[in-house]
C-alpha cells in the first residue's frame, strides 16, 4: 500500500522551488490563473503523456493549490458583499467549452 509521504514530499519540494523562483502570488486572480495553467498541463499529460509526466503535473497542481492558500489572505481585498459565506463562485461549463458564472437559486 502506498503512503502519502512520498507525494507530499514531492509537493513540498515543488512548492519551495516555485516560491523561491517566482515569489508569492500577487492576487487571487494570479493564483487561479497559475492553478488553471497547471491543470491544463495535467490534462495534456493525461491525454498524451507518460505516467511520469502525469505525476509531475499533478505535483505542480497540488503545490500551486497550497501556494494559493499560503499567499491569498483569508479575508481582505477581493471579498464581496452578499456572498453565501463560502467565498466560492460556482462555475458551470457552457456548451461552447468556456466557463460562465451562473447564479444558483440556492444563493450560490
C-alpha positions as CSV (number, residue, x, y, z in Angstrom):
1,X,0.0,0.0,0.0
2,X,1.3,3.5,-0.9
3,X,1.6,6.1,1.8
4,X,1.2,9.8,1.3
5,X,4.7,10.6,2.4
6,X,6.4,10.5,-1.0
7,X,3.8,12.6,-2.8
8,X,3.7,15.1,0.0
9,X,7.5,15.4,0.0
10,X,7.4,15.9,-3.8
11,X,4.7,18.6,-3.4
12,X,6.6,20.4,-0.7
13,X,9.8,20.4,-2.8
14,X,7.9,21.8,-5.8
15,X,6.2,24.4,-3.6
16,X,9.6,25.6,-2.2
17,X,11.1,25.7,-5.7
18,X,8.3,27.7,-7.2
19,X,8.0,30.1,-4.3
20,X,11.8,30.8,-4.4
21,X,11.7,31.2,-8.2
22,X,8.5,33.3,-8.6
23,X,7.7,34.7,-5.1
24,X,4.2,34.9,-3.7
25,X,1.0,35.3,-5.8
26,X,0.1,39.0,-6.2
27,X,-3.6,38.3,-6.1
28,X,-6.3,35.5,-6.0
29,X,-6.7,36.1,-9.8
30,X,-3.0,35.4,-10.4
31,X,-3.2,32.3,-8.2
32,X,-6.2,31.0,-10.0
33,X,-4.6,31.6,-13.4
34,X,-1.5,29.6,-12.4
35,X,-3.6,26.7,-11.0
36,X,-5.6,26.7,-14.2
37,X,-2.5,26.6,-16.3
38,X,-1.1,23.7,-14.2
39,X,-4.5,21.8,-14.6
40,X,-4.3,22.3,-18.3
41,X,-0.8,20.9,-18.4
42,X,-2.0,17.9,-16.3
43,X,-4.9,17.3,-18.7
44,X,-2.4,17.3,-21.6
45,X,-0.2,14.9,-19.8
46,X,-3.1,12.6,-19.0
47,X,-4.2,12.6,-22.7
48,X,-0.8,12.4,-24.3
49,X,2.0,11.9,-21.7
50,X,3.6,9.3,-19.7
51,X,2.7,8.3,-16.1
52,X,5.9,10.1,-15.0
53,X,4.7,13.3,-16.8
54,X,1.2,12.9,-15.3
55,X,2.5,12.6,-11.8
56,X,4.9,15.6,-12.2
57,X,2.0,17.8,-13.4
58,X,-0.2,16.5,-10.5
59,X,2.5,17.5,-8.1
60,X,2.6,21.0,-9.6
61,X,-1.2,21.4,-9.3
62,X,-1.1,20.4,-5.6
63,X,1.8,22.7,-4.9
64,X,0.1,25.7,-6.6
65,X,-3.1,25.0,-4.6
66,X,-1.1,25.1,-1.4
67,X,0.7,28.2,-2.6
68,X,-2.7,29.8,-3.2
69,X,-3.7,29.0,0.4
70,X,-0.5,30.5,1.7
71,X,-0.4,33.6,-0.4
72,X,-4.1,34.7,-0.7
73,X,-5.4,36.1,2.6
74,X,-8.5,34.5,4.2
75,X,-10.2,37.9,4.3
76,X,-9.5,41.3,2.9
77,X,-9.4,42.9,-0.5
78,X,-11.4,40.9,-3.0
79,X,-14.2,39.9,-0.6
80,X,-17.6,40.8,-1.9
81,X,-20.8,41.8,-0.2
82,X,-23.6,39.3,-0.4
83,X,-21.6,36.1,-0.8
84,X,-23.1,33.0,0.7
85,X,-20.2,32.8,3.1
86,X,-18.0,30.1,1.5
87,X,-16.3,32.6,-0.8
88,X,-16.7,30.3,-3.8
89,X,-18.1,31.4,-7.2
90,X,-19.7,28.4,-8.8
91,X,-18.8,27.8,-12.4
92,X,-20.6,25.7,-14.9
93,X,-19.3,24.6,-18.2
94,X,-21.1,26.1,-21.2
95,X,-21.6,24.1,-24.4
96,X,-19.0,26.3,-26.1
97,X,-16.3,25.0,-23.8
98,X,-16.0,28.2,-21.9
99,X,-17.0,28.8,-18.3
100,X,-19.7,31.2,-17.3
101,X,-20.6,32.4,-13.9
102,X,-24.1,31.1,-13.0
103,X,-26.2,32.4,-10.1
104,X,-28.0,29.5,-8.5
105,X,-31.4,29.7,-6.8
106,X,-29.8,28.4,-3.6
107,X,-27.9,31.7,-3.2
108,X,-24.6,30.3,-4.6
